[in-house]
Structures are given as C-alpha cells and as structure tokens.
Amino acid sequence: MEQLIKIHIEKLPEGVYLATSDDIQGLIAQGRTVAETLEIARDVARKLIEAQAEMQSGFIRKIEGEDYGTNHFGNKR
C-alpha cells in the first residue's frame, strides 16, 4: 500500500541534501543529489512504516498473552 507523505529537502552548506518529514517521525535521509535523497527517503519511510506496523502487531500479541514464551496453560513452548 502506498502513502503520500510530505518531504522537506534542504541543501546543506556541505553541498549535500537533507530530507525530513513531519508525516513520519524519524525520517531523515541524506544524499548527493535531490533525486538520490528522495530515493533514500522513500526507502527509509518504507522501513519506518514496516517497523511501526511490526511493533503494533507485537504489542497486540503481548496484550493477548501470546508473546510471553508460554501457552495459555502456563506451559513453556
């Protein structure tokens, strides 16, 4: 599933480009060109979204008692 996010790109004094986004917390990407920076930002955004989904699914499993190393009868798996 694709999402549209706003990405802010600025040219740093060192001559490289920096991408950030208010839409995805933690998204920071740096590249030598605007195109390279956007490509890296896209990959970083995808990984951050996947990690967030995995964390949420792990949290749900813990709430349901399925992630403690024991089954519902208290026996170790």
Distance bins in CASP14 RR format, pairs under 12 A and 6 or more apart:
PFRMAT RR
TARGET T0000
AUTHOR 0000-0000-0000
RMODE 2
METHOD distances of the structure
MODEL  1
1 46 0 0 0 0 0 1 0 0 0 0 0
1 49 0 0 0 0 1 0 0 0 0 0 0
1 50 0 0 0 0 0 1 0 0 0 0 0
1 53 0 0 0 0 0 1 0 0 0 0 0
2 42 0 0 0 0 0 1 0 0 0 0 0
2 45 0 0 0 0 0 1 0 0 0 0 0
2 46 0 0 0 0 1 0 0 0 0 0 0
2 49 0 0 0 0 0 1 0 0 0 0 0
3 21 0 0 0 0 0 1 0 0 0 0 0
3 23 0 0 0 0 1 0 0 0 0 0 0
3 24 0 0 0 0 1 0 0 0 0 0 0
3 27 0 0 0 0 0 1 0 0 0 0 0
3 42 0 0 0 0 0 1 0 0 0 0 0
3 45 0 0 0 0 1 0 0 0 0 0 0
3 46 0 0 0 0 1 0 0 0 0 0 0
3 48 0 0 0 0 0 1 0 0 0 0 0
3 49 1 0 0 1 0 0 0 0 0 0 0
3 50 0 0 0 0 0 1 0 0 0 0 0
3 52 0 0 0 0 0 1 0 0 0 0 0
3 53 0 0 0 0 0 1 0 0 0 0 0
4 21 0 0 0 0 0 1 0 0 0 0 0
4 23 0 0 0 0 1 0 0 0 0 0 0
4 24 0 0 0 0 0 1 0 0 0 0 0
4 42 0 0 0 0 0 1 0 0 0 0 0
4 45 0 0 0 0 0 1 0 0 0 0 0
5 19 0 0 0 0 0 1 0 0 0 0 0
5 20 0 0 0 0 0 1 0 0 0 0 0
5 21 1 0 1 0 0 0 0 0 0 0 0
5 22 0 0 0 0 1 0 0 0 0 0 0
5 23 1 0 1 0 0 0 0 0 0 0 0
5 24 1 0 1 0 0 0 0 0 0 0 0
5 25 0 0 0 0 0 1 0 0 0 0 0
5 26 0 0 0 0 0 1 0 0 0 0 0
5 27 1 0 0 1 0 0 0 0 0 0 0
5 38 0 0 0 0 0 1 0 0 0 0 0
5 41 0 0 0 0 1 0 0 0 0 0 0
5 42 0 0 0 0 1 0 0 0 0 0 0
5 44 0 0 0 0 0 1 0 0 0 0 0
5 45 1 0 0 1 0 0 0 0 0 0 0
5 46 0 0 0 0 0 1 0 0 0 0 0
5 48 0 0 0 0 0 1 0 0 0 0 0
5 49 0 0 0 0 1 0 0 0 0 0 0
6 19 0 0 0 0 0 1 0 0 0 0 0
6 20 0 0 0 0 1 0 0 0 0 0 0
6 21 1 0 0 1 0 0 0 0 0 0 0
6 22 1 0 0 1 0 0 0 0 0 0 0
6 23 1 0 1 0 0 0 0 0 0 0 0
6 24 0 0 0 0 1 0 0 0 0 0 0
6 27 0 0 0 0 0 1 0 0 0 0 0
6 41 0 0 0 0 0 1 0 0 0 0 0
6 45 0 0 0 0 0 1 0 0 0 0 0
7 17 0 0 0 0 0 1 0 0 0 0 0
7 18 0 0 0 0 0 1 0 0 0 0 0
7 19 1 0 1 0 0 0 0 0 0 0 0
7 20 1 0 0 1 0 0 0 0 0 0 0
7 21 1 0 1 0 0 0 0 0 0 0 0
7 22 0 0 0 0 1 0 0 0 0 0 0
7 23 0 0 0 0 1 0 0 0 0 0 0
7 24 0 0 0 0 1 0 0 0 0 0 0
7 27 1 0 0 1 0 0 0 0 0 0 0
7 28 0 0 0 0 0 1 0 0 0 0 0
7 29 0 0 0 0 1 0 0 0 0 0 0
7 34 0 0 0 0 0 1 0 0 0 0 0
7 37 0 0 0 0 1 0 0 0 0 0 0
7 38 1 0 0 1 0 0 0 0 0 0 0
7 39 0 0 0 0 0 1 0 0 0 0 0
7 40 0 0 0 0 0 1 0 0 0 0 0
7 41 1 0 1 0 0 0 0 0 0 0 0
7 42 0 0 0 0 1 0 0 0 0 0 0
7 44 0 0 0 0 0 1 0 0 0 0 0
7 45 0 0 0 0 1 0 0 0 0 0 0
8 17 0 0 0 0 0 1 0 0 0 0 0
8 18 0 0 0 0 1 0 0 0 0 0 0
8 19 1 0 0 1 0 0 0 0 0 0 0
8 20 1 0 1 0 0 0 0 0 0 0 0
8 21 1 0 0 1 0 0 0 0 0 0 0
8 22 1 0 0 1 0 0 0 0 0 0 0
8 23 0 0 0 0 1 0 0 0 0 0 0
8 24 0 0 0 0 0 1 0 0 0 0 0
8 27 0 0 0 0 1 0 0 0 0 0 0
8 28 0 0 0 0 0 1 0 0 0 0 0
8 29 0 0 0 0 0 1 0 0 0 0 0
8 34 0 0 0 0 0 1 0 0 0 0 0
8 37 0 0 0 0 0 1 0 0 0 0 0
8 38 0 0 0 0 0 1 0 0 0 0 0
8 41 0 0 0 0 1 0 0 0 0 0 0
9 16 0 0 0 0 0 1 0 0 0 0 0
9 17 1 0 1 0 0 0 0 0 0 0 0
9 18 1 0 0 1 0 0 0 0 0 0 0
9 19 1 0 1 0 0 0 0 0 0 0 0
9 20 0 0 0 0 1 0 0 0 0 0 0
9 21 0 0 0 0 1 0 0 0 0 0 0
9 27 0 0 0 0 0 1 0 0 0 0 0
9 28 0 0 0 0 0 1 0 0 0 0 0
9 29 0 0 0 0 1 0 0 0 0 0 0
9 30 0 0 0 0 0 1 0 0 0 0 0
9 31 0 0 0 0 1 0 0 0 0 0 0
9 33 0 0 0 0 0 1 0 0 0 0 0
9 34 1 0 0 1 0 0 0 0 0 0 0
9 35 0 0 0 0 0 1 0 0 0 0 0
9 36 0 0 0 0 0 1 0 0 0 0 0
9 37 1 0 1 0 0 0 0 0 0 0 0
9 38 1 0 0 1 0 0 0 0 0 0 0
9 39 0 0 0 0 0 1 0 0 0 0 0
9 40 0 0 0 0 0 1 0 0 0 0 0
9 41 0 0 0 0 1 0 0 0 0 0 0
10 16 0 0 0 0 1 0 0 0 0 0 0
10 17 1 0 0 1 0 0 0 0 0 0 0
10 18 1 0 1 0 0 0 0 0 0 0 0
10 19 0 0 0 0 1 0 0 0 0 0 0
10 20 0 0 0 0 1 0 0 0 0 0 0
10 28 0 0 0 0 0 1 0 0 0 0 0
10 29 0 0 0 0 0 1 0 0 0 0 0
10 30 0 0 0 0 0 1 0 0 0 0 0
10 31 0 0 0 0 0 1 0 0 0 0 0
10 34 0 0 0 0 0 1 0 0 0 0 0
10 37 0 0 0 0 1 0 0 0 0 0 0
11 17 1 0 1 0 0 0 0 0 0 0 0
11 18 1 0 0 1 0 0 0 0 0 0 0
11 19 0 0 0 0 0 1 0 0 0 0 0
11 30 0 0 0 0 0 1 0 0 0 0 0
11 31 0 0 0 0 0 1 0 0 0 0 0
11 32 0 0 0 0 0 1 0 0 0 0 0
11 33 0 0 0 0 0 1 0 0 0 0 0
11 34 0 0 0 0 1 0 0 0 0 0 0
11 37 0 0 0 0 1 0 0 0 0 0 0
12 18 1 0 1 0 0 0 0 0 0 0 0
12 19 0 0 0 0 0 1 0 0 0 0 0
12 20 0 0 0 0 0 1 0 0 0 0 0
12 30 0 0 0 0 1 0 0 0 0 0 0
12 31 0 0 0 0 1 0 0 0 0 0 0
12 32 0 0 0 0 0 1 0 0 0 0 0
12 37 0 0 0 0 0 1 0 0 0 0 0
14 30 0 0 0 0 1 0 0 0 0 0 0
14 31 0 0 0 0 0 1 0 0 0 0 0
14 32 0 0 0 0 0 1 0 0 0 0 0
15 30 0 0 0 0 0 1 0 0 0 0 0
15 31 0 0 0 0 1 0 0 0 0 0 0
15 32 0 0 0 0 1 0 0 0 0 0 0
15 33 0 0 0 0 0 1 0 0 0 0 0
15 34 0 0 0 0 0 1 0 0 0 0 0
15 37 0 0 0 0 0 1 0 0 0 0 0
16 29 0 0 0 0 0 1 0 0 0 0 0
16 30 1 0 1 0 0 0 0 0 0 0 0
16 31 1 0 1 0 0 0 0 0 0 0 0
16 32 1 0 1 0 0 0 0 0 0 0 0
16 33 0 0 0 0 1 0 0 0 0 0 0
16 34 0 0 0 0 0 1 0 0 0 0 0
16 36 0 0 0 0 1 0 0 0 0 0 0
16 37 1 0 0 1 0 0 0 0 0 0 0
16 40 0 0 0 0 0 1 0 0 0 0 0
17 28 0 0 0 0 0 1 0 0 0 0 0
17 29 0 0 0 0 1 0 0 0 0 0 0
17 30 1 0 0 1 0 0 0 0 0 0 0
17 31 1 0 1 0 0 0 0 0 0 0 0
17 32 1 0 0 1 0 0 0 0 0 0 0
17 33 1 0 0 1 0 0 0 0 0 0 0
17 34 1 0 1 0 0 0 0 0 0 0 0
17 35 0 0 0 0 1 0 0 0 0 0 0
17 36 1 0 0 1 0 0 0 0 0 0 0
17 37 1 0 1 0 0 0 0 0 0 0 0
17 38 0 0 0 0 1 0 0 0 0 0 0
17 39 0 0 0 0 0 1 0 0 0 0 0
17 40 0 0 0 0 1 0 0 0 0 0 0
17 41 0 0 0 0 1 0 0 0 0 0 0
18 27 0 0 0 0 0 1 0 0 0 0 0
18 28 1 0 0 1 0 0 0 0 0 0 0
18 29 1 0 0 1 0 0 0 0 0 0 0
18 30 1 0 1 0 0 0 0 0 0 0 0
18 31 1 0 0 1 0 0 0 0 0 0 0
18 32 0 0 0 0 0 1 0 0 0 0 0
18 34 0 0 0 0 0 1 0 0 0 0 0
18 36 0 0 0 0 0 1 0 0 0 0 0
18 37 1 0 0 1 0 0 0 0 0 0 0
18 38 0 0 0 0 0 1 0 0 0 0 0
18 40 0 0 0 0 0 1 0 0 0 0 0
18 41 0 0 0 0 1 0 0 0 0 0 0
19 26 0 0 0 0 0 1 0 0 0 0 0
19 27 1 0 0 1 0 0 0 0 0 0 0
19 28 1 0 0 1 0 0 0 0 0 0 0
19 29 1 0 1 0 0 0 0 0 0 0 0
19 30 1 0 0 1 0 0 0 0 0 0 0
19 31 0 0 0 0 1 0 0 0 0 0 0
19 33 0 0 0 0 0 1 0 0 0 0 0
19 34 0 0 0 0 1 0 0 0 0 0 0
19 35 0 0 0 0 0 1 0 0 0 0 0
19 36 0 0 0 0 1 0 0 0 0 0 0
19 37 1 0 1 0 0 0 0 0 0 0 0
19 38 1 0 0 1 0 0 0 0 0 0 0
19 39 0 0 0 0 1 0 0 0 0 0 0
19 40 1 0 0 1 0 0 0 0 0 0 0
19 41 1 0 1 0 0 0 0 0 0 0 0
19 42 0 0 0 0 1 0 0 0 0 0 0
19 43 0 0 0 0 0 1 0 0 0 0 0
19 44 0 0 0 0 1 0 0 0 0 0 0
19 45 0 0 0 0 1 0 0 0 0 0 0
20 26 0 0 0 0 1 0 0 0 0 0 0
20 27 1 0 0 1 0 0 0 0 0 0 0
20 28 1 0 1 0 0 0 0 0 0 0 0
20 29 1 0 0 1 0 0 0 0 0 0 0
20 30 0 0 0 0 0 1 0 0 0 0 0
20 37 0 0 0 0 0 1 0 0 0 0 0
20 40 0 0 0 0 0 1 0 0 0 0 0
20 41 0 0 0 0 1 0 0 0 0 0 0
20 44 0 0 0 0 0 1 0 0 0 0 0
20 45 0 0 0 0 0 1 0 0 0 0 0
21 27 1 0 1 0 0 0 0 0 0 0 0
21 28 0 0 0 0 1 0 0 0 0 0 0
21 29 0 0 0 0 1 0 0 0 0 0 0
21 37 0 0 0 0 0 1 0 0 0 0 0
21 38 0 0 0 0 0 1 0 0 0 0 0
21 41 1 0 0 1 0 0 0 0 0 0 0
21 42 0 0 0 0 0 1 0 0 0 0 0
21 44 0 0 0 0 1 0 0 0 0 0 0
21 45 1 0 0 1 0 0 0 0 0 0 0
21 48 0 0 0 0 1 0 0 0 0 0 0
21 49 0 0 0 0 0 1 0 0 0 0 0
23 41 0 0 0 0 0 1 0 0 0 0 0
23 45 0 0 0 0 1 0 0 0 0 0 0
23 48 0 0 0 0 0 1 0 0 0 0 0
23 49 0 0 0 0 0 1 0 0 0 0 0
24 41 0 0 0 0 1 0 0 0 0 0 0
24 42 0 0 0 0 0 1 0 0 0 0 0
24 44 0 0 0 0 1 0 0 0 0 0 0
24 45 1 0 1 0 0 0 0 0 0 0 0
24 46 0 0 0 0 1 0 0 0 0 0 0
24 47 0 0 0 0 0 1 0 0 0 0 0
24 48 1 0 1 0 0 0 0 0 0 0 0
24 49 1 0 0 1 0 0 0 0 0 0 0
24 50 0 0 0 0 0 1 0 0 0 0 0
24 51 0 0 0 0 0 1 0 0 0 0 0
24 52 0 0 0 0 1 0 0 0 0 0 0
25 44 0 0 0 0 0 1 0 0 0 0 0
25 45 0 0 0 0 0 1 0 0 0 0 0
25 48 1 0 0 1 0 0 0 0 0 0 0
25 49 0 0 0 0 0 1 0 0 0 0 0
25 51 0 0 0 0 0 1 0 0 0 0 0
25 52 0 0 0 0 1 0 0 0 0 0 0
26 41 0 0 0 0 0 1 0 0 0 0 0
26 44 0 0 0 0 1 0 0 0 0 0 0
26 45 0 0 0 0 1 0 0 0 0 0 0
26 47 0 0 0 0 0 1 0 0 0 0 0
26 48 1 0 0 1 0 0 0 0 0 0 0
26 49 0 0 0 0 0 1 0 0 0 0 0
26 51 0 0 0 0 0 1 0 0 0 0 0
26 52 0 0 0 0 0 1 0 0 0 0 0
27 37 0 0 0 0 0 1 0 0 0 0 0
27 38 0 0 0 0 0 1 0 0 0 0 0
27 40 0 0 0 0 0 1 0 0 0 0 0
27 41 1 0 0 1 0 0 0 0 0 0 0
27 42 0 0 0 0 1 0 0 0 0 0 0
27 43 0 0 0 0 0 1 0 0 0 0 0
27 44 1 0 1 0 0 0 0 0 0 0 0
27 45 1 0 1 0 0 0 0 0 0 0 0
27 46 0 0 0 0 0 1 0 0 0 0 0
27 47 0 0 0 0 1 0 0 0 0 0 0
27 48 1 0 0 1 0 0 0 0 0 0 0
27 49 0 0 0 0 1 0 0 0 0 0 0
27 51 0 0 0 0 0 1 0 0 0 0 0
27 52 0 0 0 0 0 1 0 0 0 0 0
28 37 0 0 0 0 0 1 0 0 0 0 0
28 40 0 0 0 0 1 0 0 0 0 0 0
28 41 0 0 0 0 1 0 0 0 0 0 0
28 44 1 0 0 1 0 0 0 0 0 0 0
28 45 0 0 0 0 0 1 0 0 0 0 0
28 48 0 0 0 0 0 1 0 0 0 0 0
29 35 0 0 0 0 0 1 0 0 0 0 0
29 36 0 0 0 0 1 0 0 0 0 0 0
29 37 1 0 1 0 0 0 0 0 0 0 0
29 38 0 0 0 0 1 0 0 0 0 0 0
29 39 0 0 0 0 1 0 0 0 0 0 0
29 40 1 0 1 0 0 0 0 0 0 0 0
29 41 1 1 0 0 0 0 0 0 0 0 0
29 42 0 0 0 0 1 0 0 0 0 0 0
29 43 1 0 0 1 0 0 0 0 0 0 0
29 44 1 0 1 0 0 0 0 0 0 0 0
29 45 0 0 0 0 1 0 0 0 0 0 0
29 46 0 0 0 0 0 1 0 0 0 0 0
29 47 0 0 0 0 0 1 0 0 0 0 0
29 48 0 0 0 0 0 1 0 0 0 0 0
30 36 0 0 0 0 1 0 0 0 0 0 0
30 37 1 0 0 1 0 0 0 0 0 0 0
30 38 0 0 0 0 0 1 0 0 0 0 0
30 39 0 0 0 0 0 1 0 0 0 0 0
30 40 1 0 0 1 0 0 0 0 0 0 0
30 41 0 0 0 0 1 0 0 0 0 0 0
30 44 0 0 0 0 0 1 0 0 0 0 0
31 37 1 0 1 0 0 0 0 0 0 0 0
31 38 0 0 0 0 1 0 0 0 0 0 0
31 39 0 0 0 0 1 0 0 0 0 0 0
31 40 1 0 0 1 0 0 0 0 0 0 0
31 41 0 0 0 0 1 0 0 0 0 0 0
31 43 0 0 0 0 0 1 0 0 0 0 0
31 44 0 0 0 0 0 1 0 0 0 0 0
32 38 0 0 0 0 0 1 0 0 0 0 0
32 39 0 0 0 0 0 1 0 0 0 0 0
32 40 0 0 0 0 0 1 0 0 0 0 0
33 39 0 0 0 0 1 0 0 0 0 0 0
33 40 0 0 0 0 0 1 0 0 0 0 0
34 40 0 0 0 0 0 1 0 0 0 0 0
34 41 0 0 0 0 0 1 0 0 0 0 0
35 41 0 0 0 0 0 1 0 0 0 0 0
35 42 0 0 0 0 0 1 0 0 0 0 0
36 42 0 0 0 0 0 1 0 0 0 0 0
36 43 0 0 0 0 0 1 0 0 0 0 0
37 43 0 0 0 0 0 1 0 0 0 0 0
37 44 0 0 0 0 0 1 0 0 0 0 0
38 44 0 0 0 0 0 1 0 0 0 0 0
38 45 0 0 0 0 0 1 0 0 0 0 0
39 45 0 0 0 0 0 1 0 0 0 0 0
39 46 0 0 0 0 0 1 0 0 0 0 0
40 46 0 0 0 0 0 1 0 0 0 0 0
40 47 0 0 0 0 0 1 0 0 0 0 0
41 47 0 0 0 0 0 1 0 0 0 0 0
41 48 0 0 0 0 0 1 0 0 0 0 0
42 48 0 0 0 0 0 1 0 0 0 0 0
42 49 0 0 0 0 0 1 0 0 0 0 0
43 49 0 0 0 0 0 1 0 0 0 0 0
43 50 0 0 0 0 0 1 0 0 0 0 0
44 50 0 0 0 0 0 1 0 0 0 0 0
44 51 0 0 0 0 0 1 0 0 0 0 0
45 51 0 0 0 0 0 1 0 0 0 0 0
45 52 0 0 0 0 0 1 0 0 0 0 0
46 52 0 0 0 0 0 1 0 0 0 0 0
46 53 0 0 0 0 0 1 0 0 0 0 0
47 53 0 0 0 0 0 1 0 0 0 0 0
47 54 0 0 0 0 0 1 0 0 0 0 0
48 54 0 0 0 0 0 1 0 0 0 0 0
48 55 0 0 0 0 0 1 0 0 0 0 0
49 55 0 0 0 0 0 1 0 0 0 0 0
49 56 0 0 0 0 0 1 0 0 0 0 0
50 56 0 0 0 0 0 1 0 0 0 0 0
50 57 0 0 0 0 0 1 0 0 0 0 0
51 57 0 0 0 0 0 1 0 0 0 0 0
51 58 0 0 0 0 0 1 0 0 0 0 0
52 58 0 0 0 0 0 1 0 0 0 0 0
52 59 0 0 0 0 0 1 0 0 0 0 0
53 59 0 0 0 0 0 1 0 0 0 0 0
53 60 0 0 0 0 0 1 0 0 0 0 0
54 60 0 0 0 0 0 1 0 0 0 0 0
54 61 0 0 0 0 0 1 0 0 0 0 0
55 61 0 0 0 0 0 1 0 0 0 0 0
55 62 0 0 0 0 0 1 0 0 0 0 0
55 67 0 0 0 0 0 1 0 0 0 0 0
56 62 0 0 0 0 0 1 0 0 0 0 0
56 63 0 0 0 0 0 1 0 0 0 0 0
57 63 0 0 0 0 0 1 0 0 0 0 0
57 64 0 0 0 0 0 1 0 0 0 0 0
57 66 0 0 0 0 0 1 0 0 0 0 0
57 67 0 0 0 0 1 0 0 0 0 0 0
58 64 0 0 0 0 1 0 0 0 0 0 0
58 65 0 0 0 0 0 1 0 0 0 0 0
58 66 0 0 0 0 1 0 0 0 0 0 0
58 67 1 0 0 1 0 0 0 0 0 0 0
58 68 0 0 0 0 0 1 0 0 0 0 0
59 65 0 0 0 0 0 1 0 0 0 0 0
59 66 0 0 0 0 0 1 0 0 0 0 0
59 67 0 0 0 0 1 0 0 0 0 0 0
60 66 0 0 0 0 1 0 0 0 0 0 0
60 67 0 0 0 0 1 0 0 0 0 0 0
61 67 1 0 1 0 0 0 0 0 0 0 0
61 68 0 0 0 0 1 0 0 0 0 0 0
61 69 0 0 0 0 0 1 0 0 0 0 0
62 68 1 0 0 1 0 0 0 0 0 0 0
62 69 0 0 0 0 0 1 0 0 0 0 0
64 72 0 0 0 0 1 0 0 0 0 0 0
65 71 0 0 0 0 1 0 0 0 0 0 0
65 72 1 0 0 1 0 0 0 0 0 0 0
65 74 0 0 0 0 0 1 0 0 0 0 0
65 77 0 0 0 0 0 1 0 0 0 0 0
66 72 0 0 0 0 1 0 0 0 0 0 0
66 77 0 0 0 0 1 0 0 0 0 0 0
67 77 0 0 0 0 0 1 0 0 0 0 0
68 74 0 0 0 0 1 0 0 0 0 0 0
68 75 0 0 0 0 0 1 0 0 0 0 0
68 76 0 0 0 0 1 0 0 0 0 0 0
68 77 0 0 0 0 1 0 0 0 0 0 0
69 75 0 0 0 0 1 0 0 0 0 0 0
69 76 1 0 0 1 0 0 0 0 0 0 0
69 77 1 0 1 0 0 0 0 0 0 0 0
70 76 1 0 1 0 0 0 0 0 0 0 0
70 77 1 0 0 1 0 0 0 0 0 0 0
71 77 1 0 1 0 0 0 0 0 0 0 0
END
